């Protein structure tokens, strides 16, 4: 190992120790409930402000915008320790991971000054307005329209599967400002104040009883042209920048999956299945998958730090989403009939939450770009295979 490599390893070890000590001293005892519950929304905002005041809200942001300018290695270490500490789920990832970096790249000085500090402090919560009933995987088919009227855009249409829409202060969205038949041309990327008259947010109750997603309807919603990110009709490029952040390395740490496996192992032991050969094979297969994912992310991080970013980020999304679903599918098989019980928390702690997470895990194959689309990206842009026939 070179002297530089030893110094880097030592610096990461010191960083890990710093983060671990801070989390041990500051993570709320017993954690926080899911932020979906309105009555504890303030508690999550308070936790985000605690992170902000300690300088840990957005390690990946450049120093000039209030971050630490941390490289991917340091960010991965933080995420690992954050998961190990059982810290609350992050409340404003849409703003911190997607809206913020996009504003930094495409925003005007005025836009940066207005939005970035409020994202960092969690004063503004953000949601994403991309998917529509007829434009999920095929975003270029979106139909929500925006007509220029003086210095405003008048928006009409609908978005769906909007994560956190009922709590969001702002939305970054895609609207059709050009010919409806123009595909990815004629799309504009715009920031929308969710308190604007004409916006109707309707929570979607899911099969697990939760309402983490919403439909959002726009009726003659007037948004200043000053809120456009990039150029009018040039929003596709801006959106692809945001999606690159959503799918890339660093969004999921292997430690989260180890925690899931630890919970699964507790179920196996409690239900007397520790000697079941099939269950042991399943656990071994899943542990291997988590280990492979850990090393793949490490390689992706190393490539990124050498400036080799590209569609390979699709590998990460495809892998972690499939692994998430498979872990929870095995858990449901282990729980068997217990998986159907909604009031079994005392006799088998964690069972109800596992059921809720199982239903959510099925969506991981859809959000952040469906896995079918990721496979097309990998085959066409990474492996160089012939393109899928387009009608």
N, C-alpha and C positions, 0 to 999 in steps of 0.2 A: 504494500500500500504506500502510495506517495505521501509526502509531507502534507500536500494540499488536501488529499483525501482524508488523512487522519484528522486534520483540523476541521474539515467539514463534518466528519462523523462526530467529533467531540462537540461542535457547536450544536448539532441536532440533538445530541444527548442532553446538553444543558437546556435547550429550548423545551424538550420533552419534560424535564424535571420542573421547569418554571410553570408550564401549563398544568401539569398534574397537581402541583402544590396549590395553584390558584383555584382550580376547579374543586379540589377537596375542601377549600375554605369557603367557597362561594355558591356551589350548586345547592339549590333549595332542597332541604331535607324532604324525602319522599317524592321529589319531582313535582311536576305540574300536570294537571289533567290536559286532555287534548284541547288545543286552542279553539276548536270548533264551538265550545260552550261559551256563549257570550259573557257569562258572569265571571269568567276567569281570563277574559281577553286582556284586561289591564295588567294582570299578573305576568302574562307573557311579554307584554310591552315593557314592563318594568325589568324583566330579565334581560331583554335585548338592550335596554339602556345601561344595565350593569356591564354587559359585554362591551358596549360602546365606550363607556367611561374608562374601562380598563384597557382599551385599545385592541380588543379582540373581536370586534363586530365584523370586520371585513379585512382579513389578513391579506387577501389577494389584491385589494385596491392599492393603487399607487399612493405614496406618502403625501403627495400634493393634494390628494382628495380625501385625506383622513385615514387611509389604511396604513399598513405596515410595509407594503411592497414586498411581501414574502414570496419566495419561490414555491414551486409545487411541493418540494420535499417538506418544507416547513408547514405548509397547509395540510398535507397528508398527516403529519405527526399530530397537528392540532385536532384534526377530525378523529383520529384514532383515540386520543386521550379524552375527547369530548364524549365519544360513545362509551368508553370504559367507565367514565364517571357517572353515567346515567343522567346526563344533563338534559334539560327540556328540549323538545324538538324546536328547531329554529322557526321563527315566526314569519320572517320577511325574505325568504330565499328568492322569491320572484323579483324583489327589488335589488337585493344584494348581488345575486348571481346573474341576473338577466338584464333588468332595466338599467342598473348602475353602470356596468361595463359598456353597454350599448350607448348610453348617454355620453360616457367618456370619449368614445370613438367618433360618434356622429353629432353630438350636441354642440350648440353654440355656447359661447361663454356665459350668456344669460341663462340658458337652460341648465348648464352644469351648476351654476351658482344657486339656482332655485331648487333643483331636485336632489342633487347628490347629498348635501348635509342632512336633509330630512329623511332620506333613505337610510343613511348610516345610523341615525339616532332612533329609527323606527317611529318617527313622527308620522311618516307616510307609509302605509302598507300598500303593496302593489299586487295586482293580479294580471293575468295574461289573457288577452282577447284575440285568440287566433281561430280556434275550432268553431265551426258552424254546423248546423244539422246536415247540410249537403257538402261540407268541406272540412273533413277531419284529416284523413291521411293526405287528401289532395287539396292542400291549402290554396293552390292556385285557382281553385274553383269557387273561392269565397264570393259572396253576394252582398254582404253588408256594404251599403253605398255611402259615399260622402260627396256632396255637391258643393262646389265652391260658391260662396255668396259673400262678396266683398272680402273682408279679412277673416272670414269664418268658414268652417266646413259644417255642413248640415248632414248629420249622420242618421240613417235609418237602416234597421236590420236586426239581426239576432246573433249572439254568441252562445256557445253551450260548453258544458264541462269546464266552467271557469273556476279553478281552484281558489278558495278563499274569497270568492266574489262578494259574499255577504258582509265581509269585514273590511274590504279594500277601500282605500281612499283614492287610489289612482289605478288606471288600467293602461298598459301598453298594448296597442292593438293594431290590426291590419284592416284597412277598409279599401273598398273599390272606388277609385277616383277616375278610372279610365273606362275604356270599352269593356263590357262584361265578357266579351269573347276573347280578350287579349291575354288570358292566362296570367303568368306571373308579372307581365307588364301591366302598368296601370293600377298598381297597388301602392298605397301610401301607409307609412308607419306613423302612428299618431299617439300622443299621450292624452288620456281622457280623465278629467276630474269626475269621479263617480257620484259627486253631489250635484252634477249638472241636471237641470230639469229635463225630463223626457227619458231618464234612465230608470228602468224597472228591473230589479234584481230578484229572481225567484229561486230559492234554494231547491236542489234536487235531492229528495230523500232516497237513499240507496238501500240495497237489500240488507245491509248491516244496520240499518236504522239511522245512520249518520247523514249529515248534509254538508259534506266538505266541498261539494261542487254546486254551481249555480247556472241557471240560464240568465242571460242579460239581454234585455230588449231595449232598442234605441228607437225613439220616436221624435223626429225633428230635433235631435240633440245638437246644439251649436257649440263647436269647439274652435278656439282661435287657431288660425293657420300657424301662429307662433309655436304651437304645440307639436307641429310636424317634426319628426326626427329624420334628418337627411332631406332628400328632395321629394316634392310632389311626384307621384308615380314612380318613385325609386325606392319603394319600401321593401321590395323583395330581398335586396342585398342586405338591408338593415336587419330584417327578420332572420335571415340565415346566420348572421353574426350572433344574434341572441340564442338561436337554437344550438349553435356550436357550443356555447357556454353550458347549455342545459344538458347536453349529451356527453360532454367531455370527461376526462379523468378528474377525480377529486370531488365528484358529486356524491359518491357512495364509498364508504370505507369498508374494508373486509371485516373490521371489528364489529360492525353492526350485524353482519351475518353470523359471526361467532357467537354474539349474544343471542341471536335467534336459535342457534343450534344448542346453546346451553339451556335455554328454556325447553326446547324439544327433548333434550336428554332428561330433564327433570320429569317431564310427562312420562317418558319411557320407564323411568325408575319407579315413579309413583304408581303406575298401572301394572307393574310387575312384568314388563316386557323386555327387561335387560338381556335375557337369554334367548330372545327370539332371533333366529338367524336372519330372517328377512329384514327385520328392523335394524339389526346391526349392520347389514349390508347397505341399507339406505343411509344410515348415519355416516358410514365410512365414505360412501359415494359423495354425499353432500360436503363433508369435511374436505375431501379432495378438491371438489369444485371451488370451495372458498379459498383454498391454498393456491389453486391455479389463478383465480381472480386476483389475489394479492400480488402475485408475481407479474401478471399481465399489466396491472395498473402501474407497478414499479417500472416496467419497461416503457409504458406509454409516457409516464412522467419524465423518464430519462430522455426519451426522444423529443418531447416537448421542450425540455430545457436546452436541447441542442438546436431548437428551431425547426423541428420536423413535425409540425402540426398538419392535420389533414383529415380526410374522411375516416381514418382509423378510429376516431372517437366513437363511430357507430359500433365498433366491436364492444366497447365498454357498456354501452346502453343495452345492446342485445344480450350480453352475458349476465349483467347484474339483474336484469328484469326476469330472464328465464330462471335464474338461480333463486330469486325471491319467490316466484310462483312455486317452484319445485319444493323448496323448504317447507312452505306452508301446506302444500298438498300432502307431503309425508306426514306432517303434524296432524292433519285431519284424519288420515288413515290410522294413526296411532291412537287418537282420541276416540275414533269409531263412534259409537252411539253417544258418548259424552260430548261430542262436537255439536250435537243438536240442542244441548241444554243451555238455557240462558241464565239459570240461577244456581250454577254449580261452583261459584267462585270460592266458597268456603272449603269444600271438600277437595277441590283441585284448582288452586290459585293459578290465574293466568289463562284458564281455558276459554273464558268468554272473550278476552282480549285477542286470543289466538284466532278465534272464529272471525272476529271483526277484521283482523289483519289478513286472514285468508281471503276474504271477499275483496279487500282492497288490493291484495297482491295480484289478483287476476287482471287488474287494470294496468299493472306495470308493463304489460306487453303492448299496451295501447298508447299511454301518454309518453311525452317526450319523443314522439315519432314512433309509429307502430313498428313492431318487429319485422313485419313483411317489408316495410319501406327500408328499414336498416339493412335487411338482407340484400335488397336491390342495390343500395349504395355500396355495400361491401363487394358484391359481385361485379358491378359495373365500374366503380371508381378505384377500387383497391386491387381486385383480381384481374380486371381488364376483360371480363367476359362480355359476350354480346348483350346489348340492351334488351330489356323486356319489350315485346311488341306493344306499341301504343296505338290506341284507336284514334 
